Amino acid sequence: MNKIGYCLWLFASTLTLPLCAEERPQDWPCEQALVHEIPAAVVWAGPSIAGLEHAWEQDKEVSRLVNRFVVSDYDLDAADAEIAEFSAEQDSSEKDSRLTLLFAGVIQTLNEERKKKLDGIIKYARGQAARANRLSHELDEMIQLQEDPSQAGQERLALMQKEMEIKQRMFDEREAFIQHLCTRPRVIEERLGSLARSIAYYLD
């Protein structure tokens, strides 16, 4: 396979930022690039989060906020209001470091959740590929049975034709569902970008 550039676009600021992958894996069914992890630099212009991978979990207040903000149906406007309140409560000498800690927790948790979605999509696509392979073999058998004049052969063909209609319909329904699955990582990416902007806004 020739290497082709695919880009994942994240709304990290007023500009869209591309994150490119070199090639499209055969078992990846979505149009967007398969990027396993969103680097902090793509969505965050604040201090480095190196070494903070688990430090945020030790801060009870930060951990509490992270666990609330990453929930998919938690209102982002409410999150922004809480970030503003959290920022206002900080001593000026610690504000940036604690906001950075908050971002570290958000990106780590959302990246982990996003990876689960990616793994689920790949598993689903592999299942579809296996089903397609089985259907192909069954179609080959049906073609051969069309040339079998025996009663047993024709009965077998009639049964396979009836079953094939059901299997094909189920396959098509599952195939259509892939596009819905492909939107799930993007939803997480958008939440990450929004939260990153909200946190960065209160940095000095």
C-alpha positions as CSV (number, residue, x, y, z in Angstrom):
1,M,0.0,0.0,0.0
2,N,1.3,3.4,-0.9
3,K,1.6,5.8,2.0
4,I,-1.2,8.4,1.9
5,G,-1.7,11.3,4.2
6,Y,-4.8,11.4,6.3
7,C,-5.5,14.2,8.7
8,L,-7.6,14.4,11.9
9,W,-8.9,17.9,12.5
10,L,-9.3,19.1,16.0
11,F,-10.8,22.4,16.9
12,A,-8.2,23.2,19.5
13,S,-8.5,27.0,19.1
14,T,-9.9,29.4,16.6
15,L,-7.8,27.5,14.1
16,T,-8.2,23.9,13.1
17,L,-5.1,21.9,13.7
18,P,-4.3,18.8,11.6
19,L,-2.9,15.6,13.1
20,C,-1.8,13.3,10.3
21,A,-1.3,9.6,10.0
22,E,0.8,8.2,7.2
23,E,-1.5,5.4,6.0
24,R,-4.9,3.8,6.5
25,P,-4.8,0.4,8.1
26,Q,-6.7,-2.3,6.3
27,D,-9.0,-3.0,9.3
28,W,-9.8,0.6,9.9
29,P,-13.3,1.4,8.4
30,C,-13.6,5.1,9.1
31,E,-12.8,8.0,6.8
32,Q,-10.8,9.9,9.4
33,A,-7.3,8.9,10.2
34,L,-6.6,6.3,12.8
35,V,-4.6,8.2,15.4
36,H,-4.3,6.2,18.5
37,E,-3.7,9.1,20.9
38,I,-4.2,12.8,20.8
39,P,-0.9,14.5,21.9
40,A,-1.3,17.4,24.3
41,A,0.5,19.8,21.9
42,V,-2.4,19.5,19.4
43,V,-4.9,21.0,21.8
44,W,-2.9,22.7,24.5
45,A,-0.6,25.7,24.4
46,G,0.0,25.8,28.2
47,P,2.8,24.4,30.4
48,S,4.0,20.9,29.7
49,I,2.1,18.0,31.3
50,A,5.1,15.7,31.3
51,G,5.3,13.7,34.5
52,L,1.7,14.5,35.5
53,E,0.1,11.3,34.1
54,H,-0.9,10.2,37.6
55,A,-0.2,13.2,39.8
56,W,-3.7,14.6,39.0
57,E,-5.3,11.6,40.6
58,Q,-3.7,12.4,43.9
59,D,-5.4,15.8,44.0
60,K,-8.9,15.1,45.2
61,E,-10.4,18.3,43.9
62,V,-8.8,18.0,40.5
63,S,-9.7,14.3,40.3
64,R,-13.4,15.1,41.1
65,L,-13.5,17.8,38.4
66,V,-11.9,15.5,35.8
67,N,-14.3,12.7,36.5
68,R,-17.2,15.0,36.0
69,F,-16.0,16.8,32.9
70,V,-15.2,13.7,30.9
71,V,-18.7,12.3,31.1
72,S,-20.1,12.5,27.6
73,D,-23.4,14.1,28.5
74,Y,-22.0,16.6,31.0
75,D,-22.8,20.1,29.9
76,L,-19.7,21.9,28.6
77,D,-21.0,25.3,29.7
78,A,-21.4,24.0,33.2
79,A,-17.8,22.7,33.0
80,D,-16.5,26.1,31.9
81,A,-18.3,27.7,34.9
82,E,-16.7,25.2,37.3
83,I,-13.3,25.8,35.7
84,A,-13.7,29.6,36.2
85,E,-14.6,29.0,39.8
86,F,-11.7,26.6,40.4
87,S,-9.3,29.1,38.8
88,A,-10.6,32.0,41.0
89,E,-10.1,29.9,44.2
90,Q,-6.4,29.3,43.5
91,D,-3.5,31.3,44.9
92,S,-1.7,33.2,42.0
93,S,1.5,31.2,42.6
94,E,-0.3,27.9,42.1
95,K,-3.1,28.7,39.7
96,D,-1.3,27.7,36.5
97,S,0.2,24.5,37.9
98,R,-3.2,23.3,39.2
99,L,-5.0,24.2,35.9
100,T,-2.3,22.3,34.1
101,L,-2.9,19.4,36.4
102,L,-6.6,19.6,35.6
103,F,-5.8,19.5,31.9
104,A,-3.5,16.5,32.4
105,G,-6.3,14.6,34.0
106,V,-8.8,15.5,31.3
107,I,-6.5,14.5,28.3
108,Q,-5.4,11.3,29.9
109,T,-8.9,10.2,30.8
110,L,-10.4,11.2,27.4
111,N,-7.5,9.6,25.5
112,E,-8.1,6.3,27.4
113,E,-11.9,6.5,26.6
114,R,-11.2,7.3,23.0
115,K,-8.8,4.4,22.7
116,K,-11.6,2.1,23.9
117,K,-13.8,3.5,21.1
118,L,-11.1,2.9,18.5
119,D,-10.5,-0.6,19.7
120,G,-14.3,-1.3,19.6
121,I,-14.5,0.0,16.0
122,I,-11.6,-2.2,14.9
123,K,-13.1,-5.2,16.6
124,Y,-16.5,-4.5,14.9
125,A,-14.9,-4.1,11.5
126,R,-12.9,-7.3,11.8
127,G,-16.2,-9.1,12.7
128,Q,-17.8,-7.7,9.6
129,A,-14.8,-8.8,7.5
130,A,-15.2,-12.3,8.8
131,R,-18.9,-12.3,8.1
132,A,-18.2,-11.0,4.5
133,N,-15.8,-13.9,4.0
134,R,-18.3,-16.5,5.2
135,L,-21.0,-15.0,2.9
136,S,-18.6,-15.1,0.0
137,H,-18.0,-18.8,0.6
138,E,-21.7,-19.5,0.9
139,L,-22.4,-17.7,-2.4
140,D,-19.7,-19.8,-4.0
141,E,-21.5,-23.0,-2.7
142,M,-24.9,-21.7,-4.0
143,I,-23.4,-21.2,-7.5
144,Q,-22.2,-24.7,-7.5
145,L,-25.5,-26.0,-6.3
146,Q,-27.3,-24.3,-9.2
147,E,-25.6,-26.9,-11.4
148,D,-26.6,-29.8,-9.1
149,P,-29.9,-31.3,-10.5
150,S,-30.3,-33.7,-7.5
151,Q,-33.3,-33.2,-5.2
152,A,-30.9,-32.9,-2.2
153,G,-28.9,-30.3,-4.0
154,Q,-31.9,-28.2,-4.9
155,E,-33.3,-28.5,-1.4
156,R,-30.0,-27.4,0.0
157,L,-29.9,-24.4,-2.5
158,A,-33.5,-23.3,-1.6
159,L,-32.6,-23.4,2.1
160,M,-29.4,-21.4,1.5
161,Q,-31.2,-18.8,-0.6
162,K,-33.7,-18.2,2.2
163,E,-31.0,-18.0,4.8
164,M,-28.9,-15.7,2.6
165,E,-31.6,-13.1,2.4
166,I,-31.7,-12.9,6.2
167,K,-27.9,-12.9,6.5
168,Q,-27.4,-10.3,3.8
169,R,-30.0,-8.0,5.4
170,M,-28.3,-8.3,8.8
171,F,-24.9,-7.7,7.2
172,D,-26.1,-4.6,5.5
173,E,-27.6,-3.2,8.7
174,R,-24.3,-3.8,10.6
175,E,-22.3,-2.2,7.8
176,A,-24.5,0.9,8.0
177,F,-23.9,1.1,11.7
178,I,-20.2,1.5,11.2
179,Q,-20.6,5.1,10.2
180,H,-22.3,5.8,13.5
181,L,-19.4,4.1,15.4
182,C,-17.0,6.3,13.5
183,T,-18.5,9.4,15.0
184,R,-17.8,8.4,18.6
185,P,-14.0,9.2,18.7
186,R,-14.7,12.6,17.1
187,V,-17.2,13.4,19.8
188,I,-14.5,12.8,22.4
189,E,-12.0,14.8,20.4
190,E,-14.4,17.8,20.3
191,R,-15.0,17.5,24.1
192,L,-11.2,17.4,24.7
193,G,-10.7,20.5,22.5
194,S,-13.4,22.4,24.2
195,L,-12.2,21.6,27.7
196,A,-8.6,22.4,26.7
197,R,-9.7,25.8,25.5
198,S,-11.7,26.5,28.7
199,I,-8.8,25.5,31.0
200,A,-6.2,27.4,29.0
201,Y,-8.3,30.6,29.0
202,Y,-7.7,31.0,32.8
203,L,-3.9,30.6,32.6
204,D,-1.9,33.7,33.4
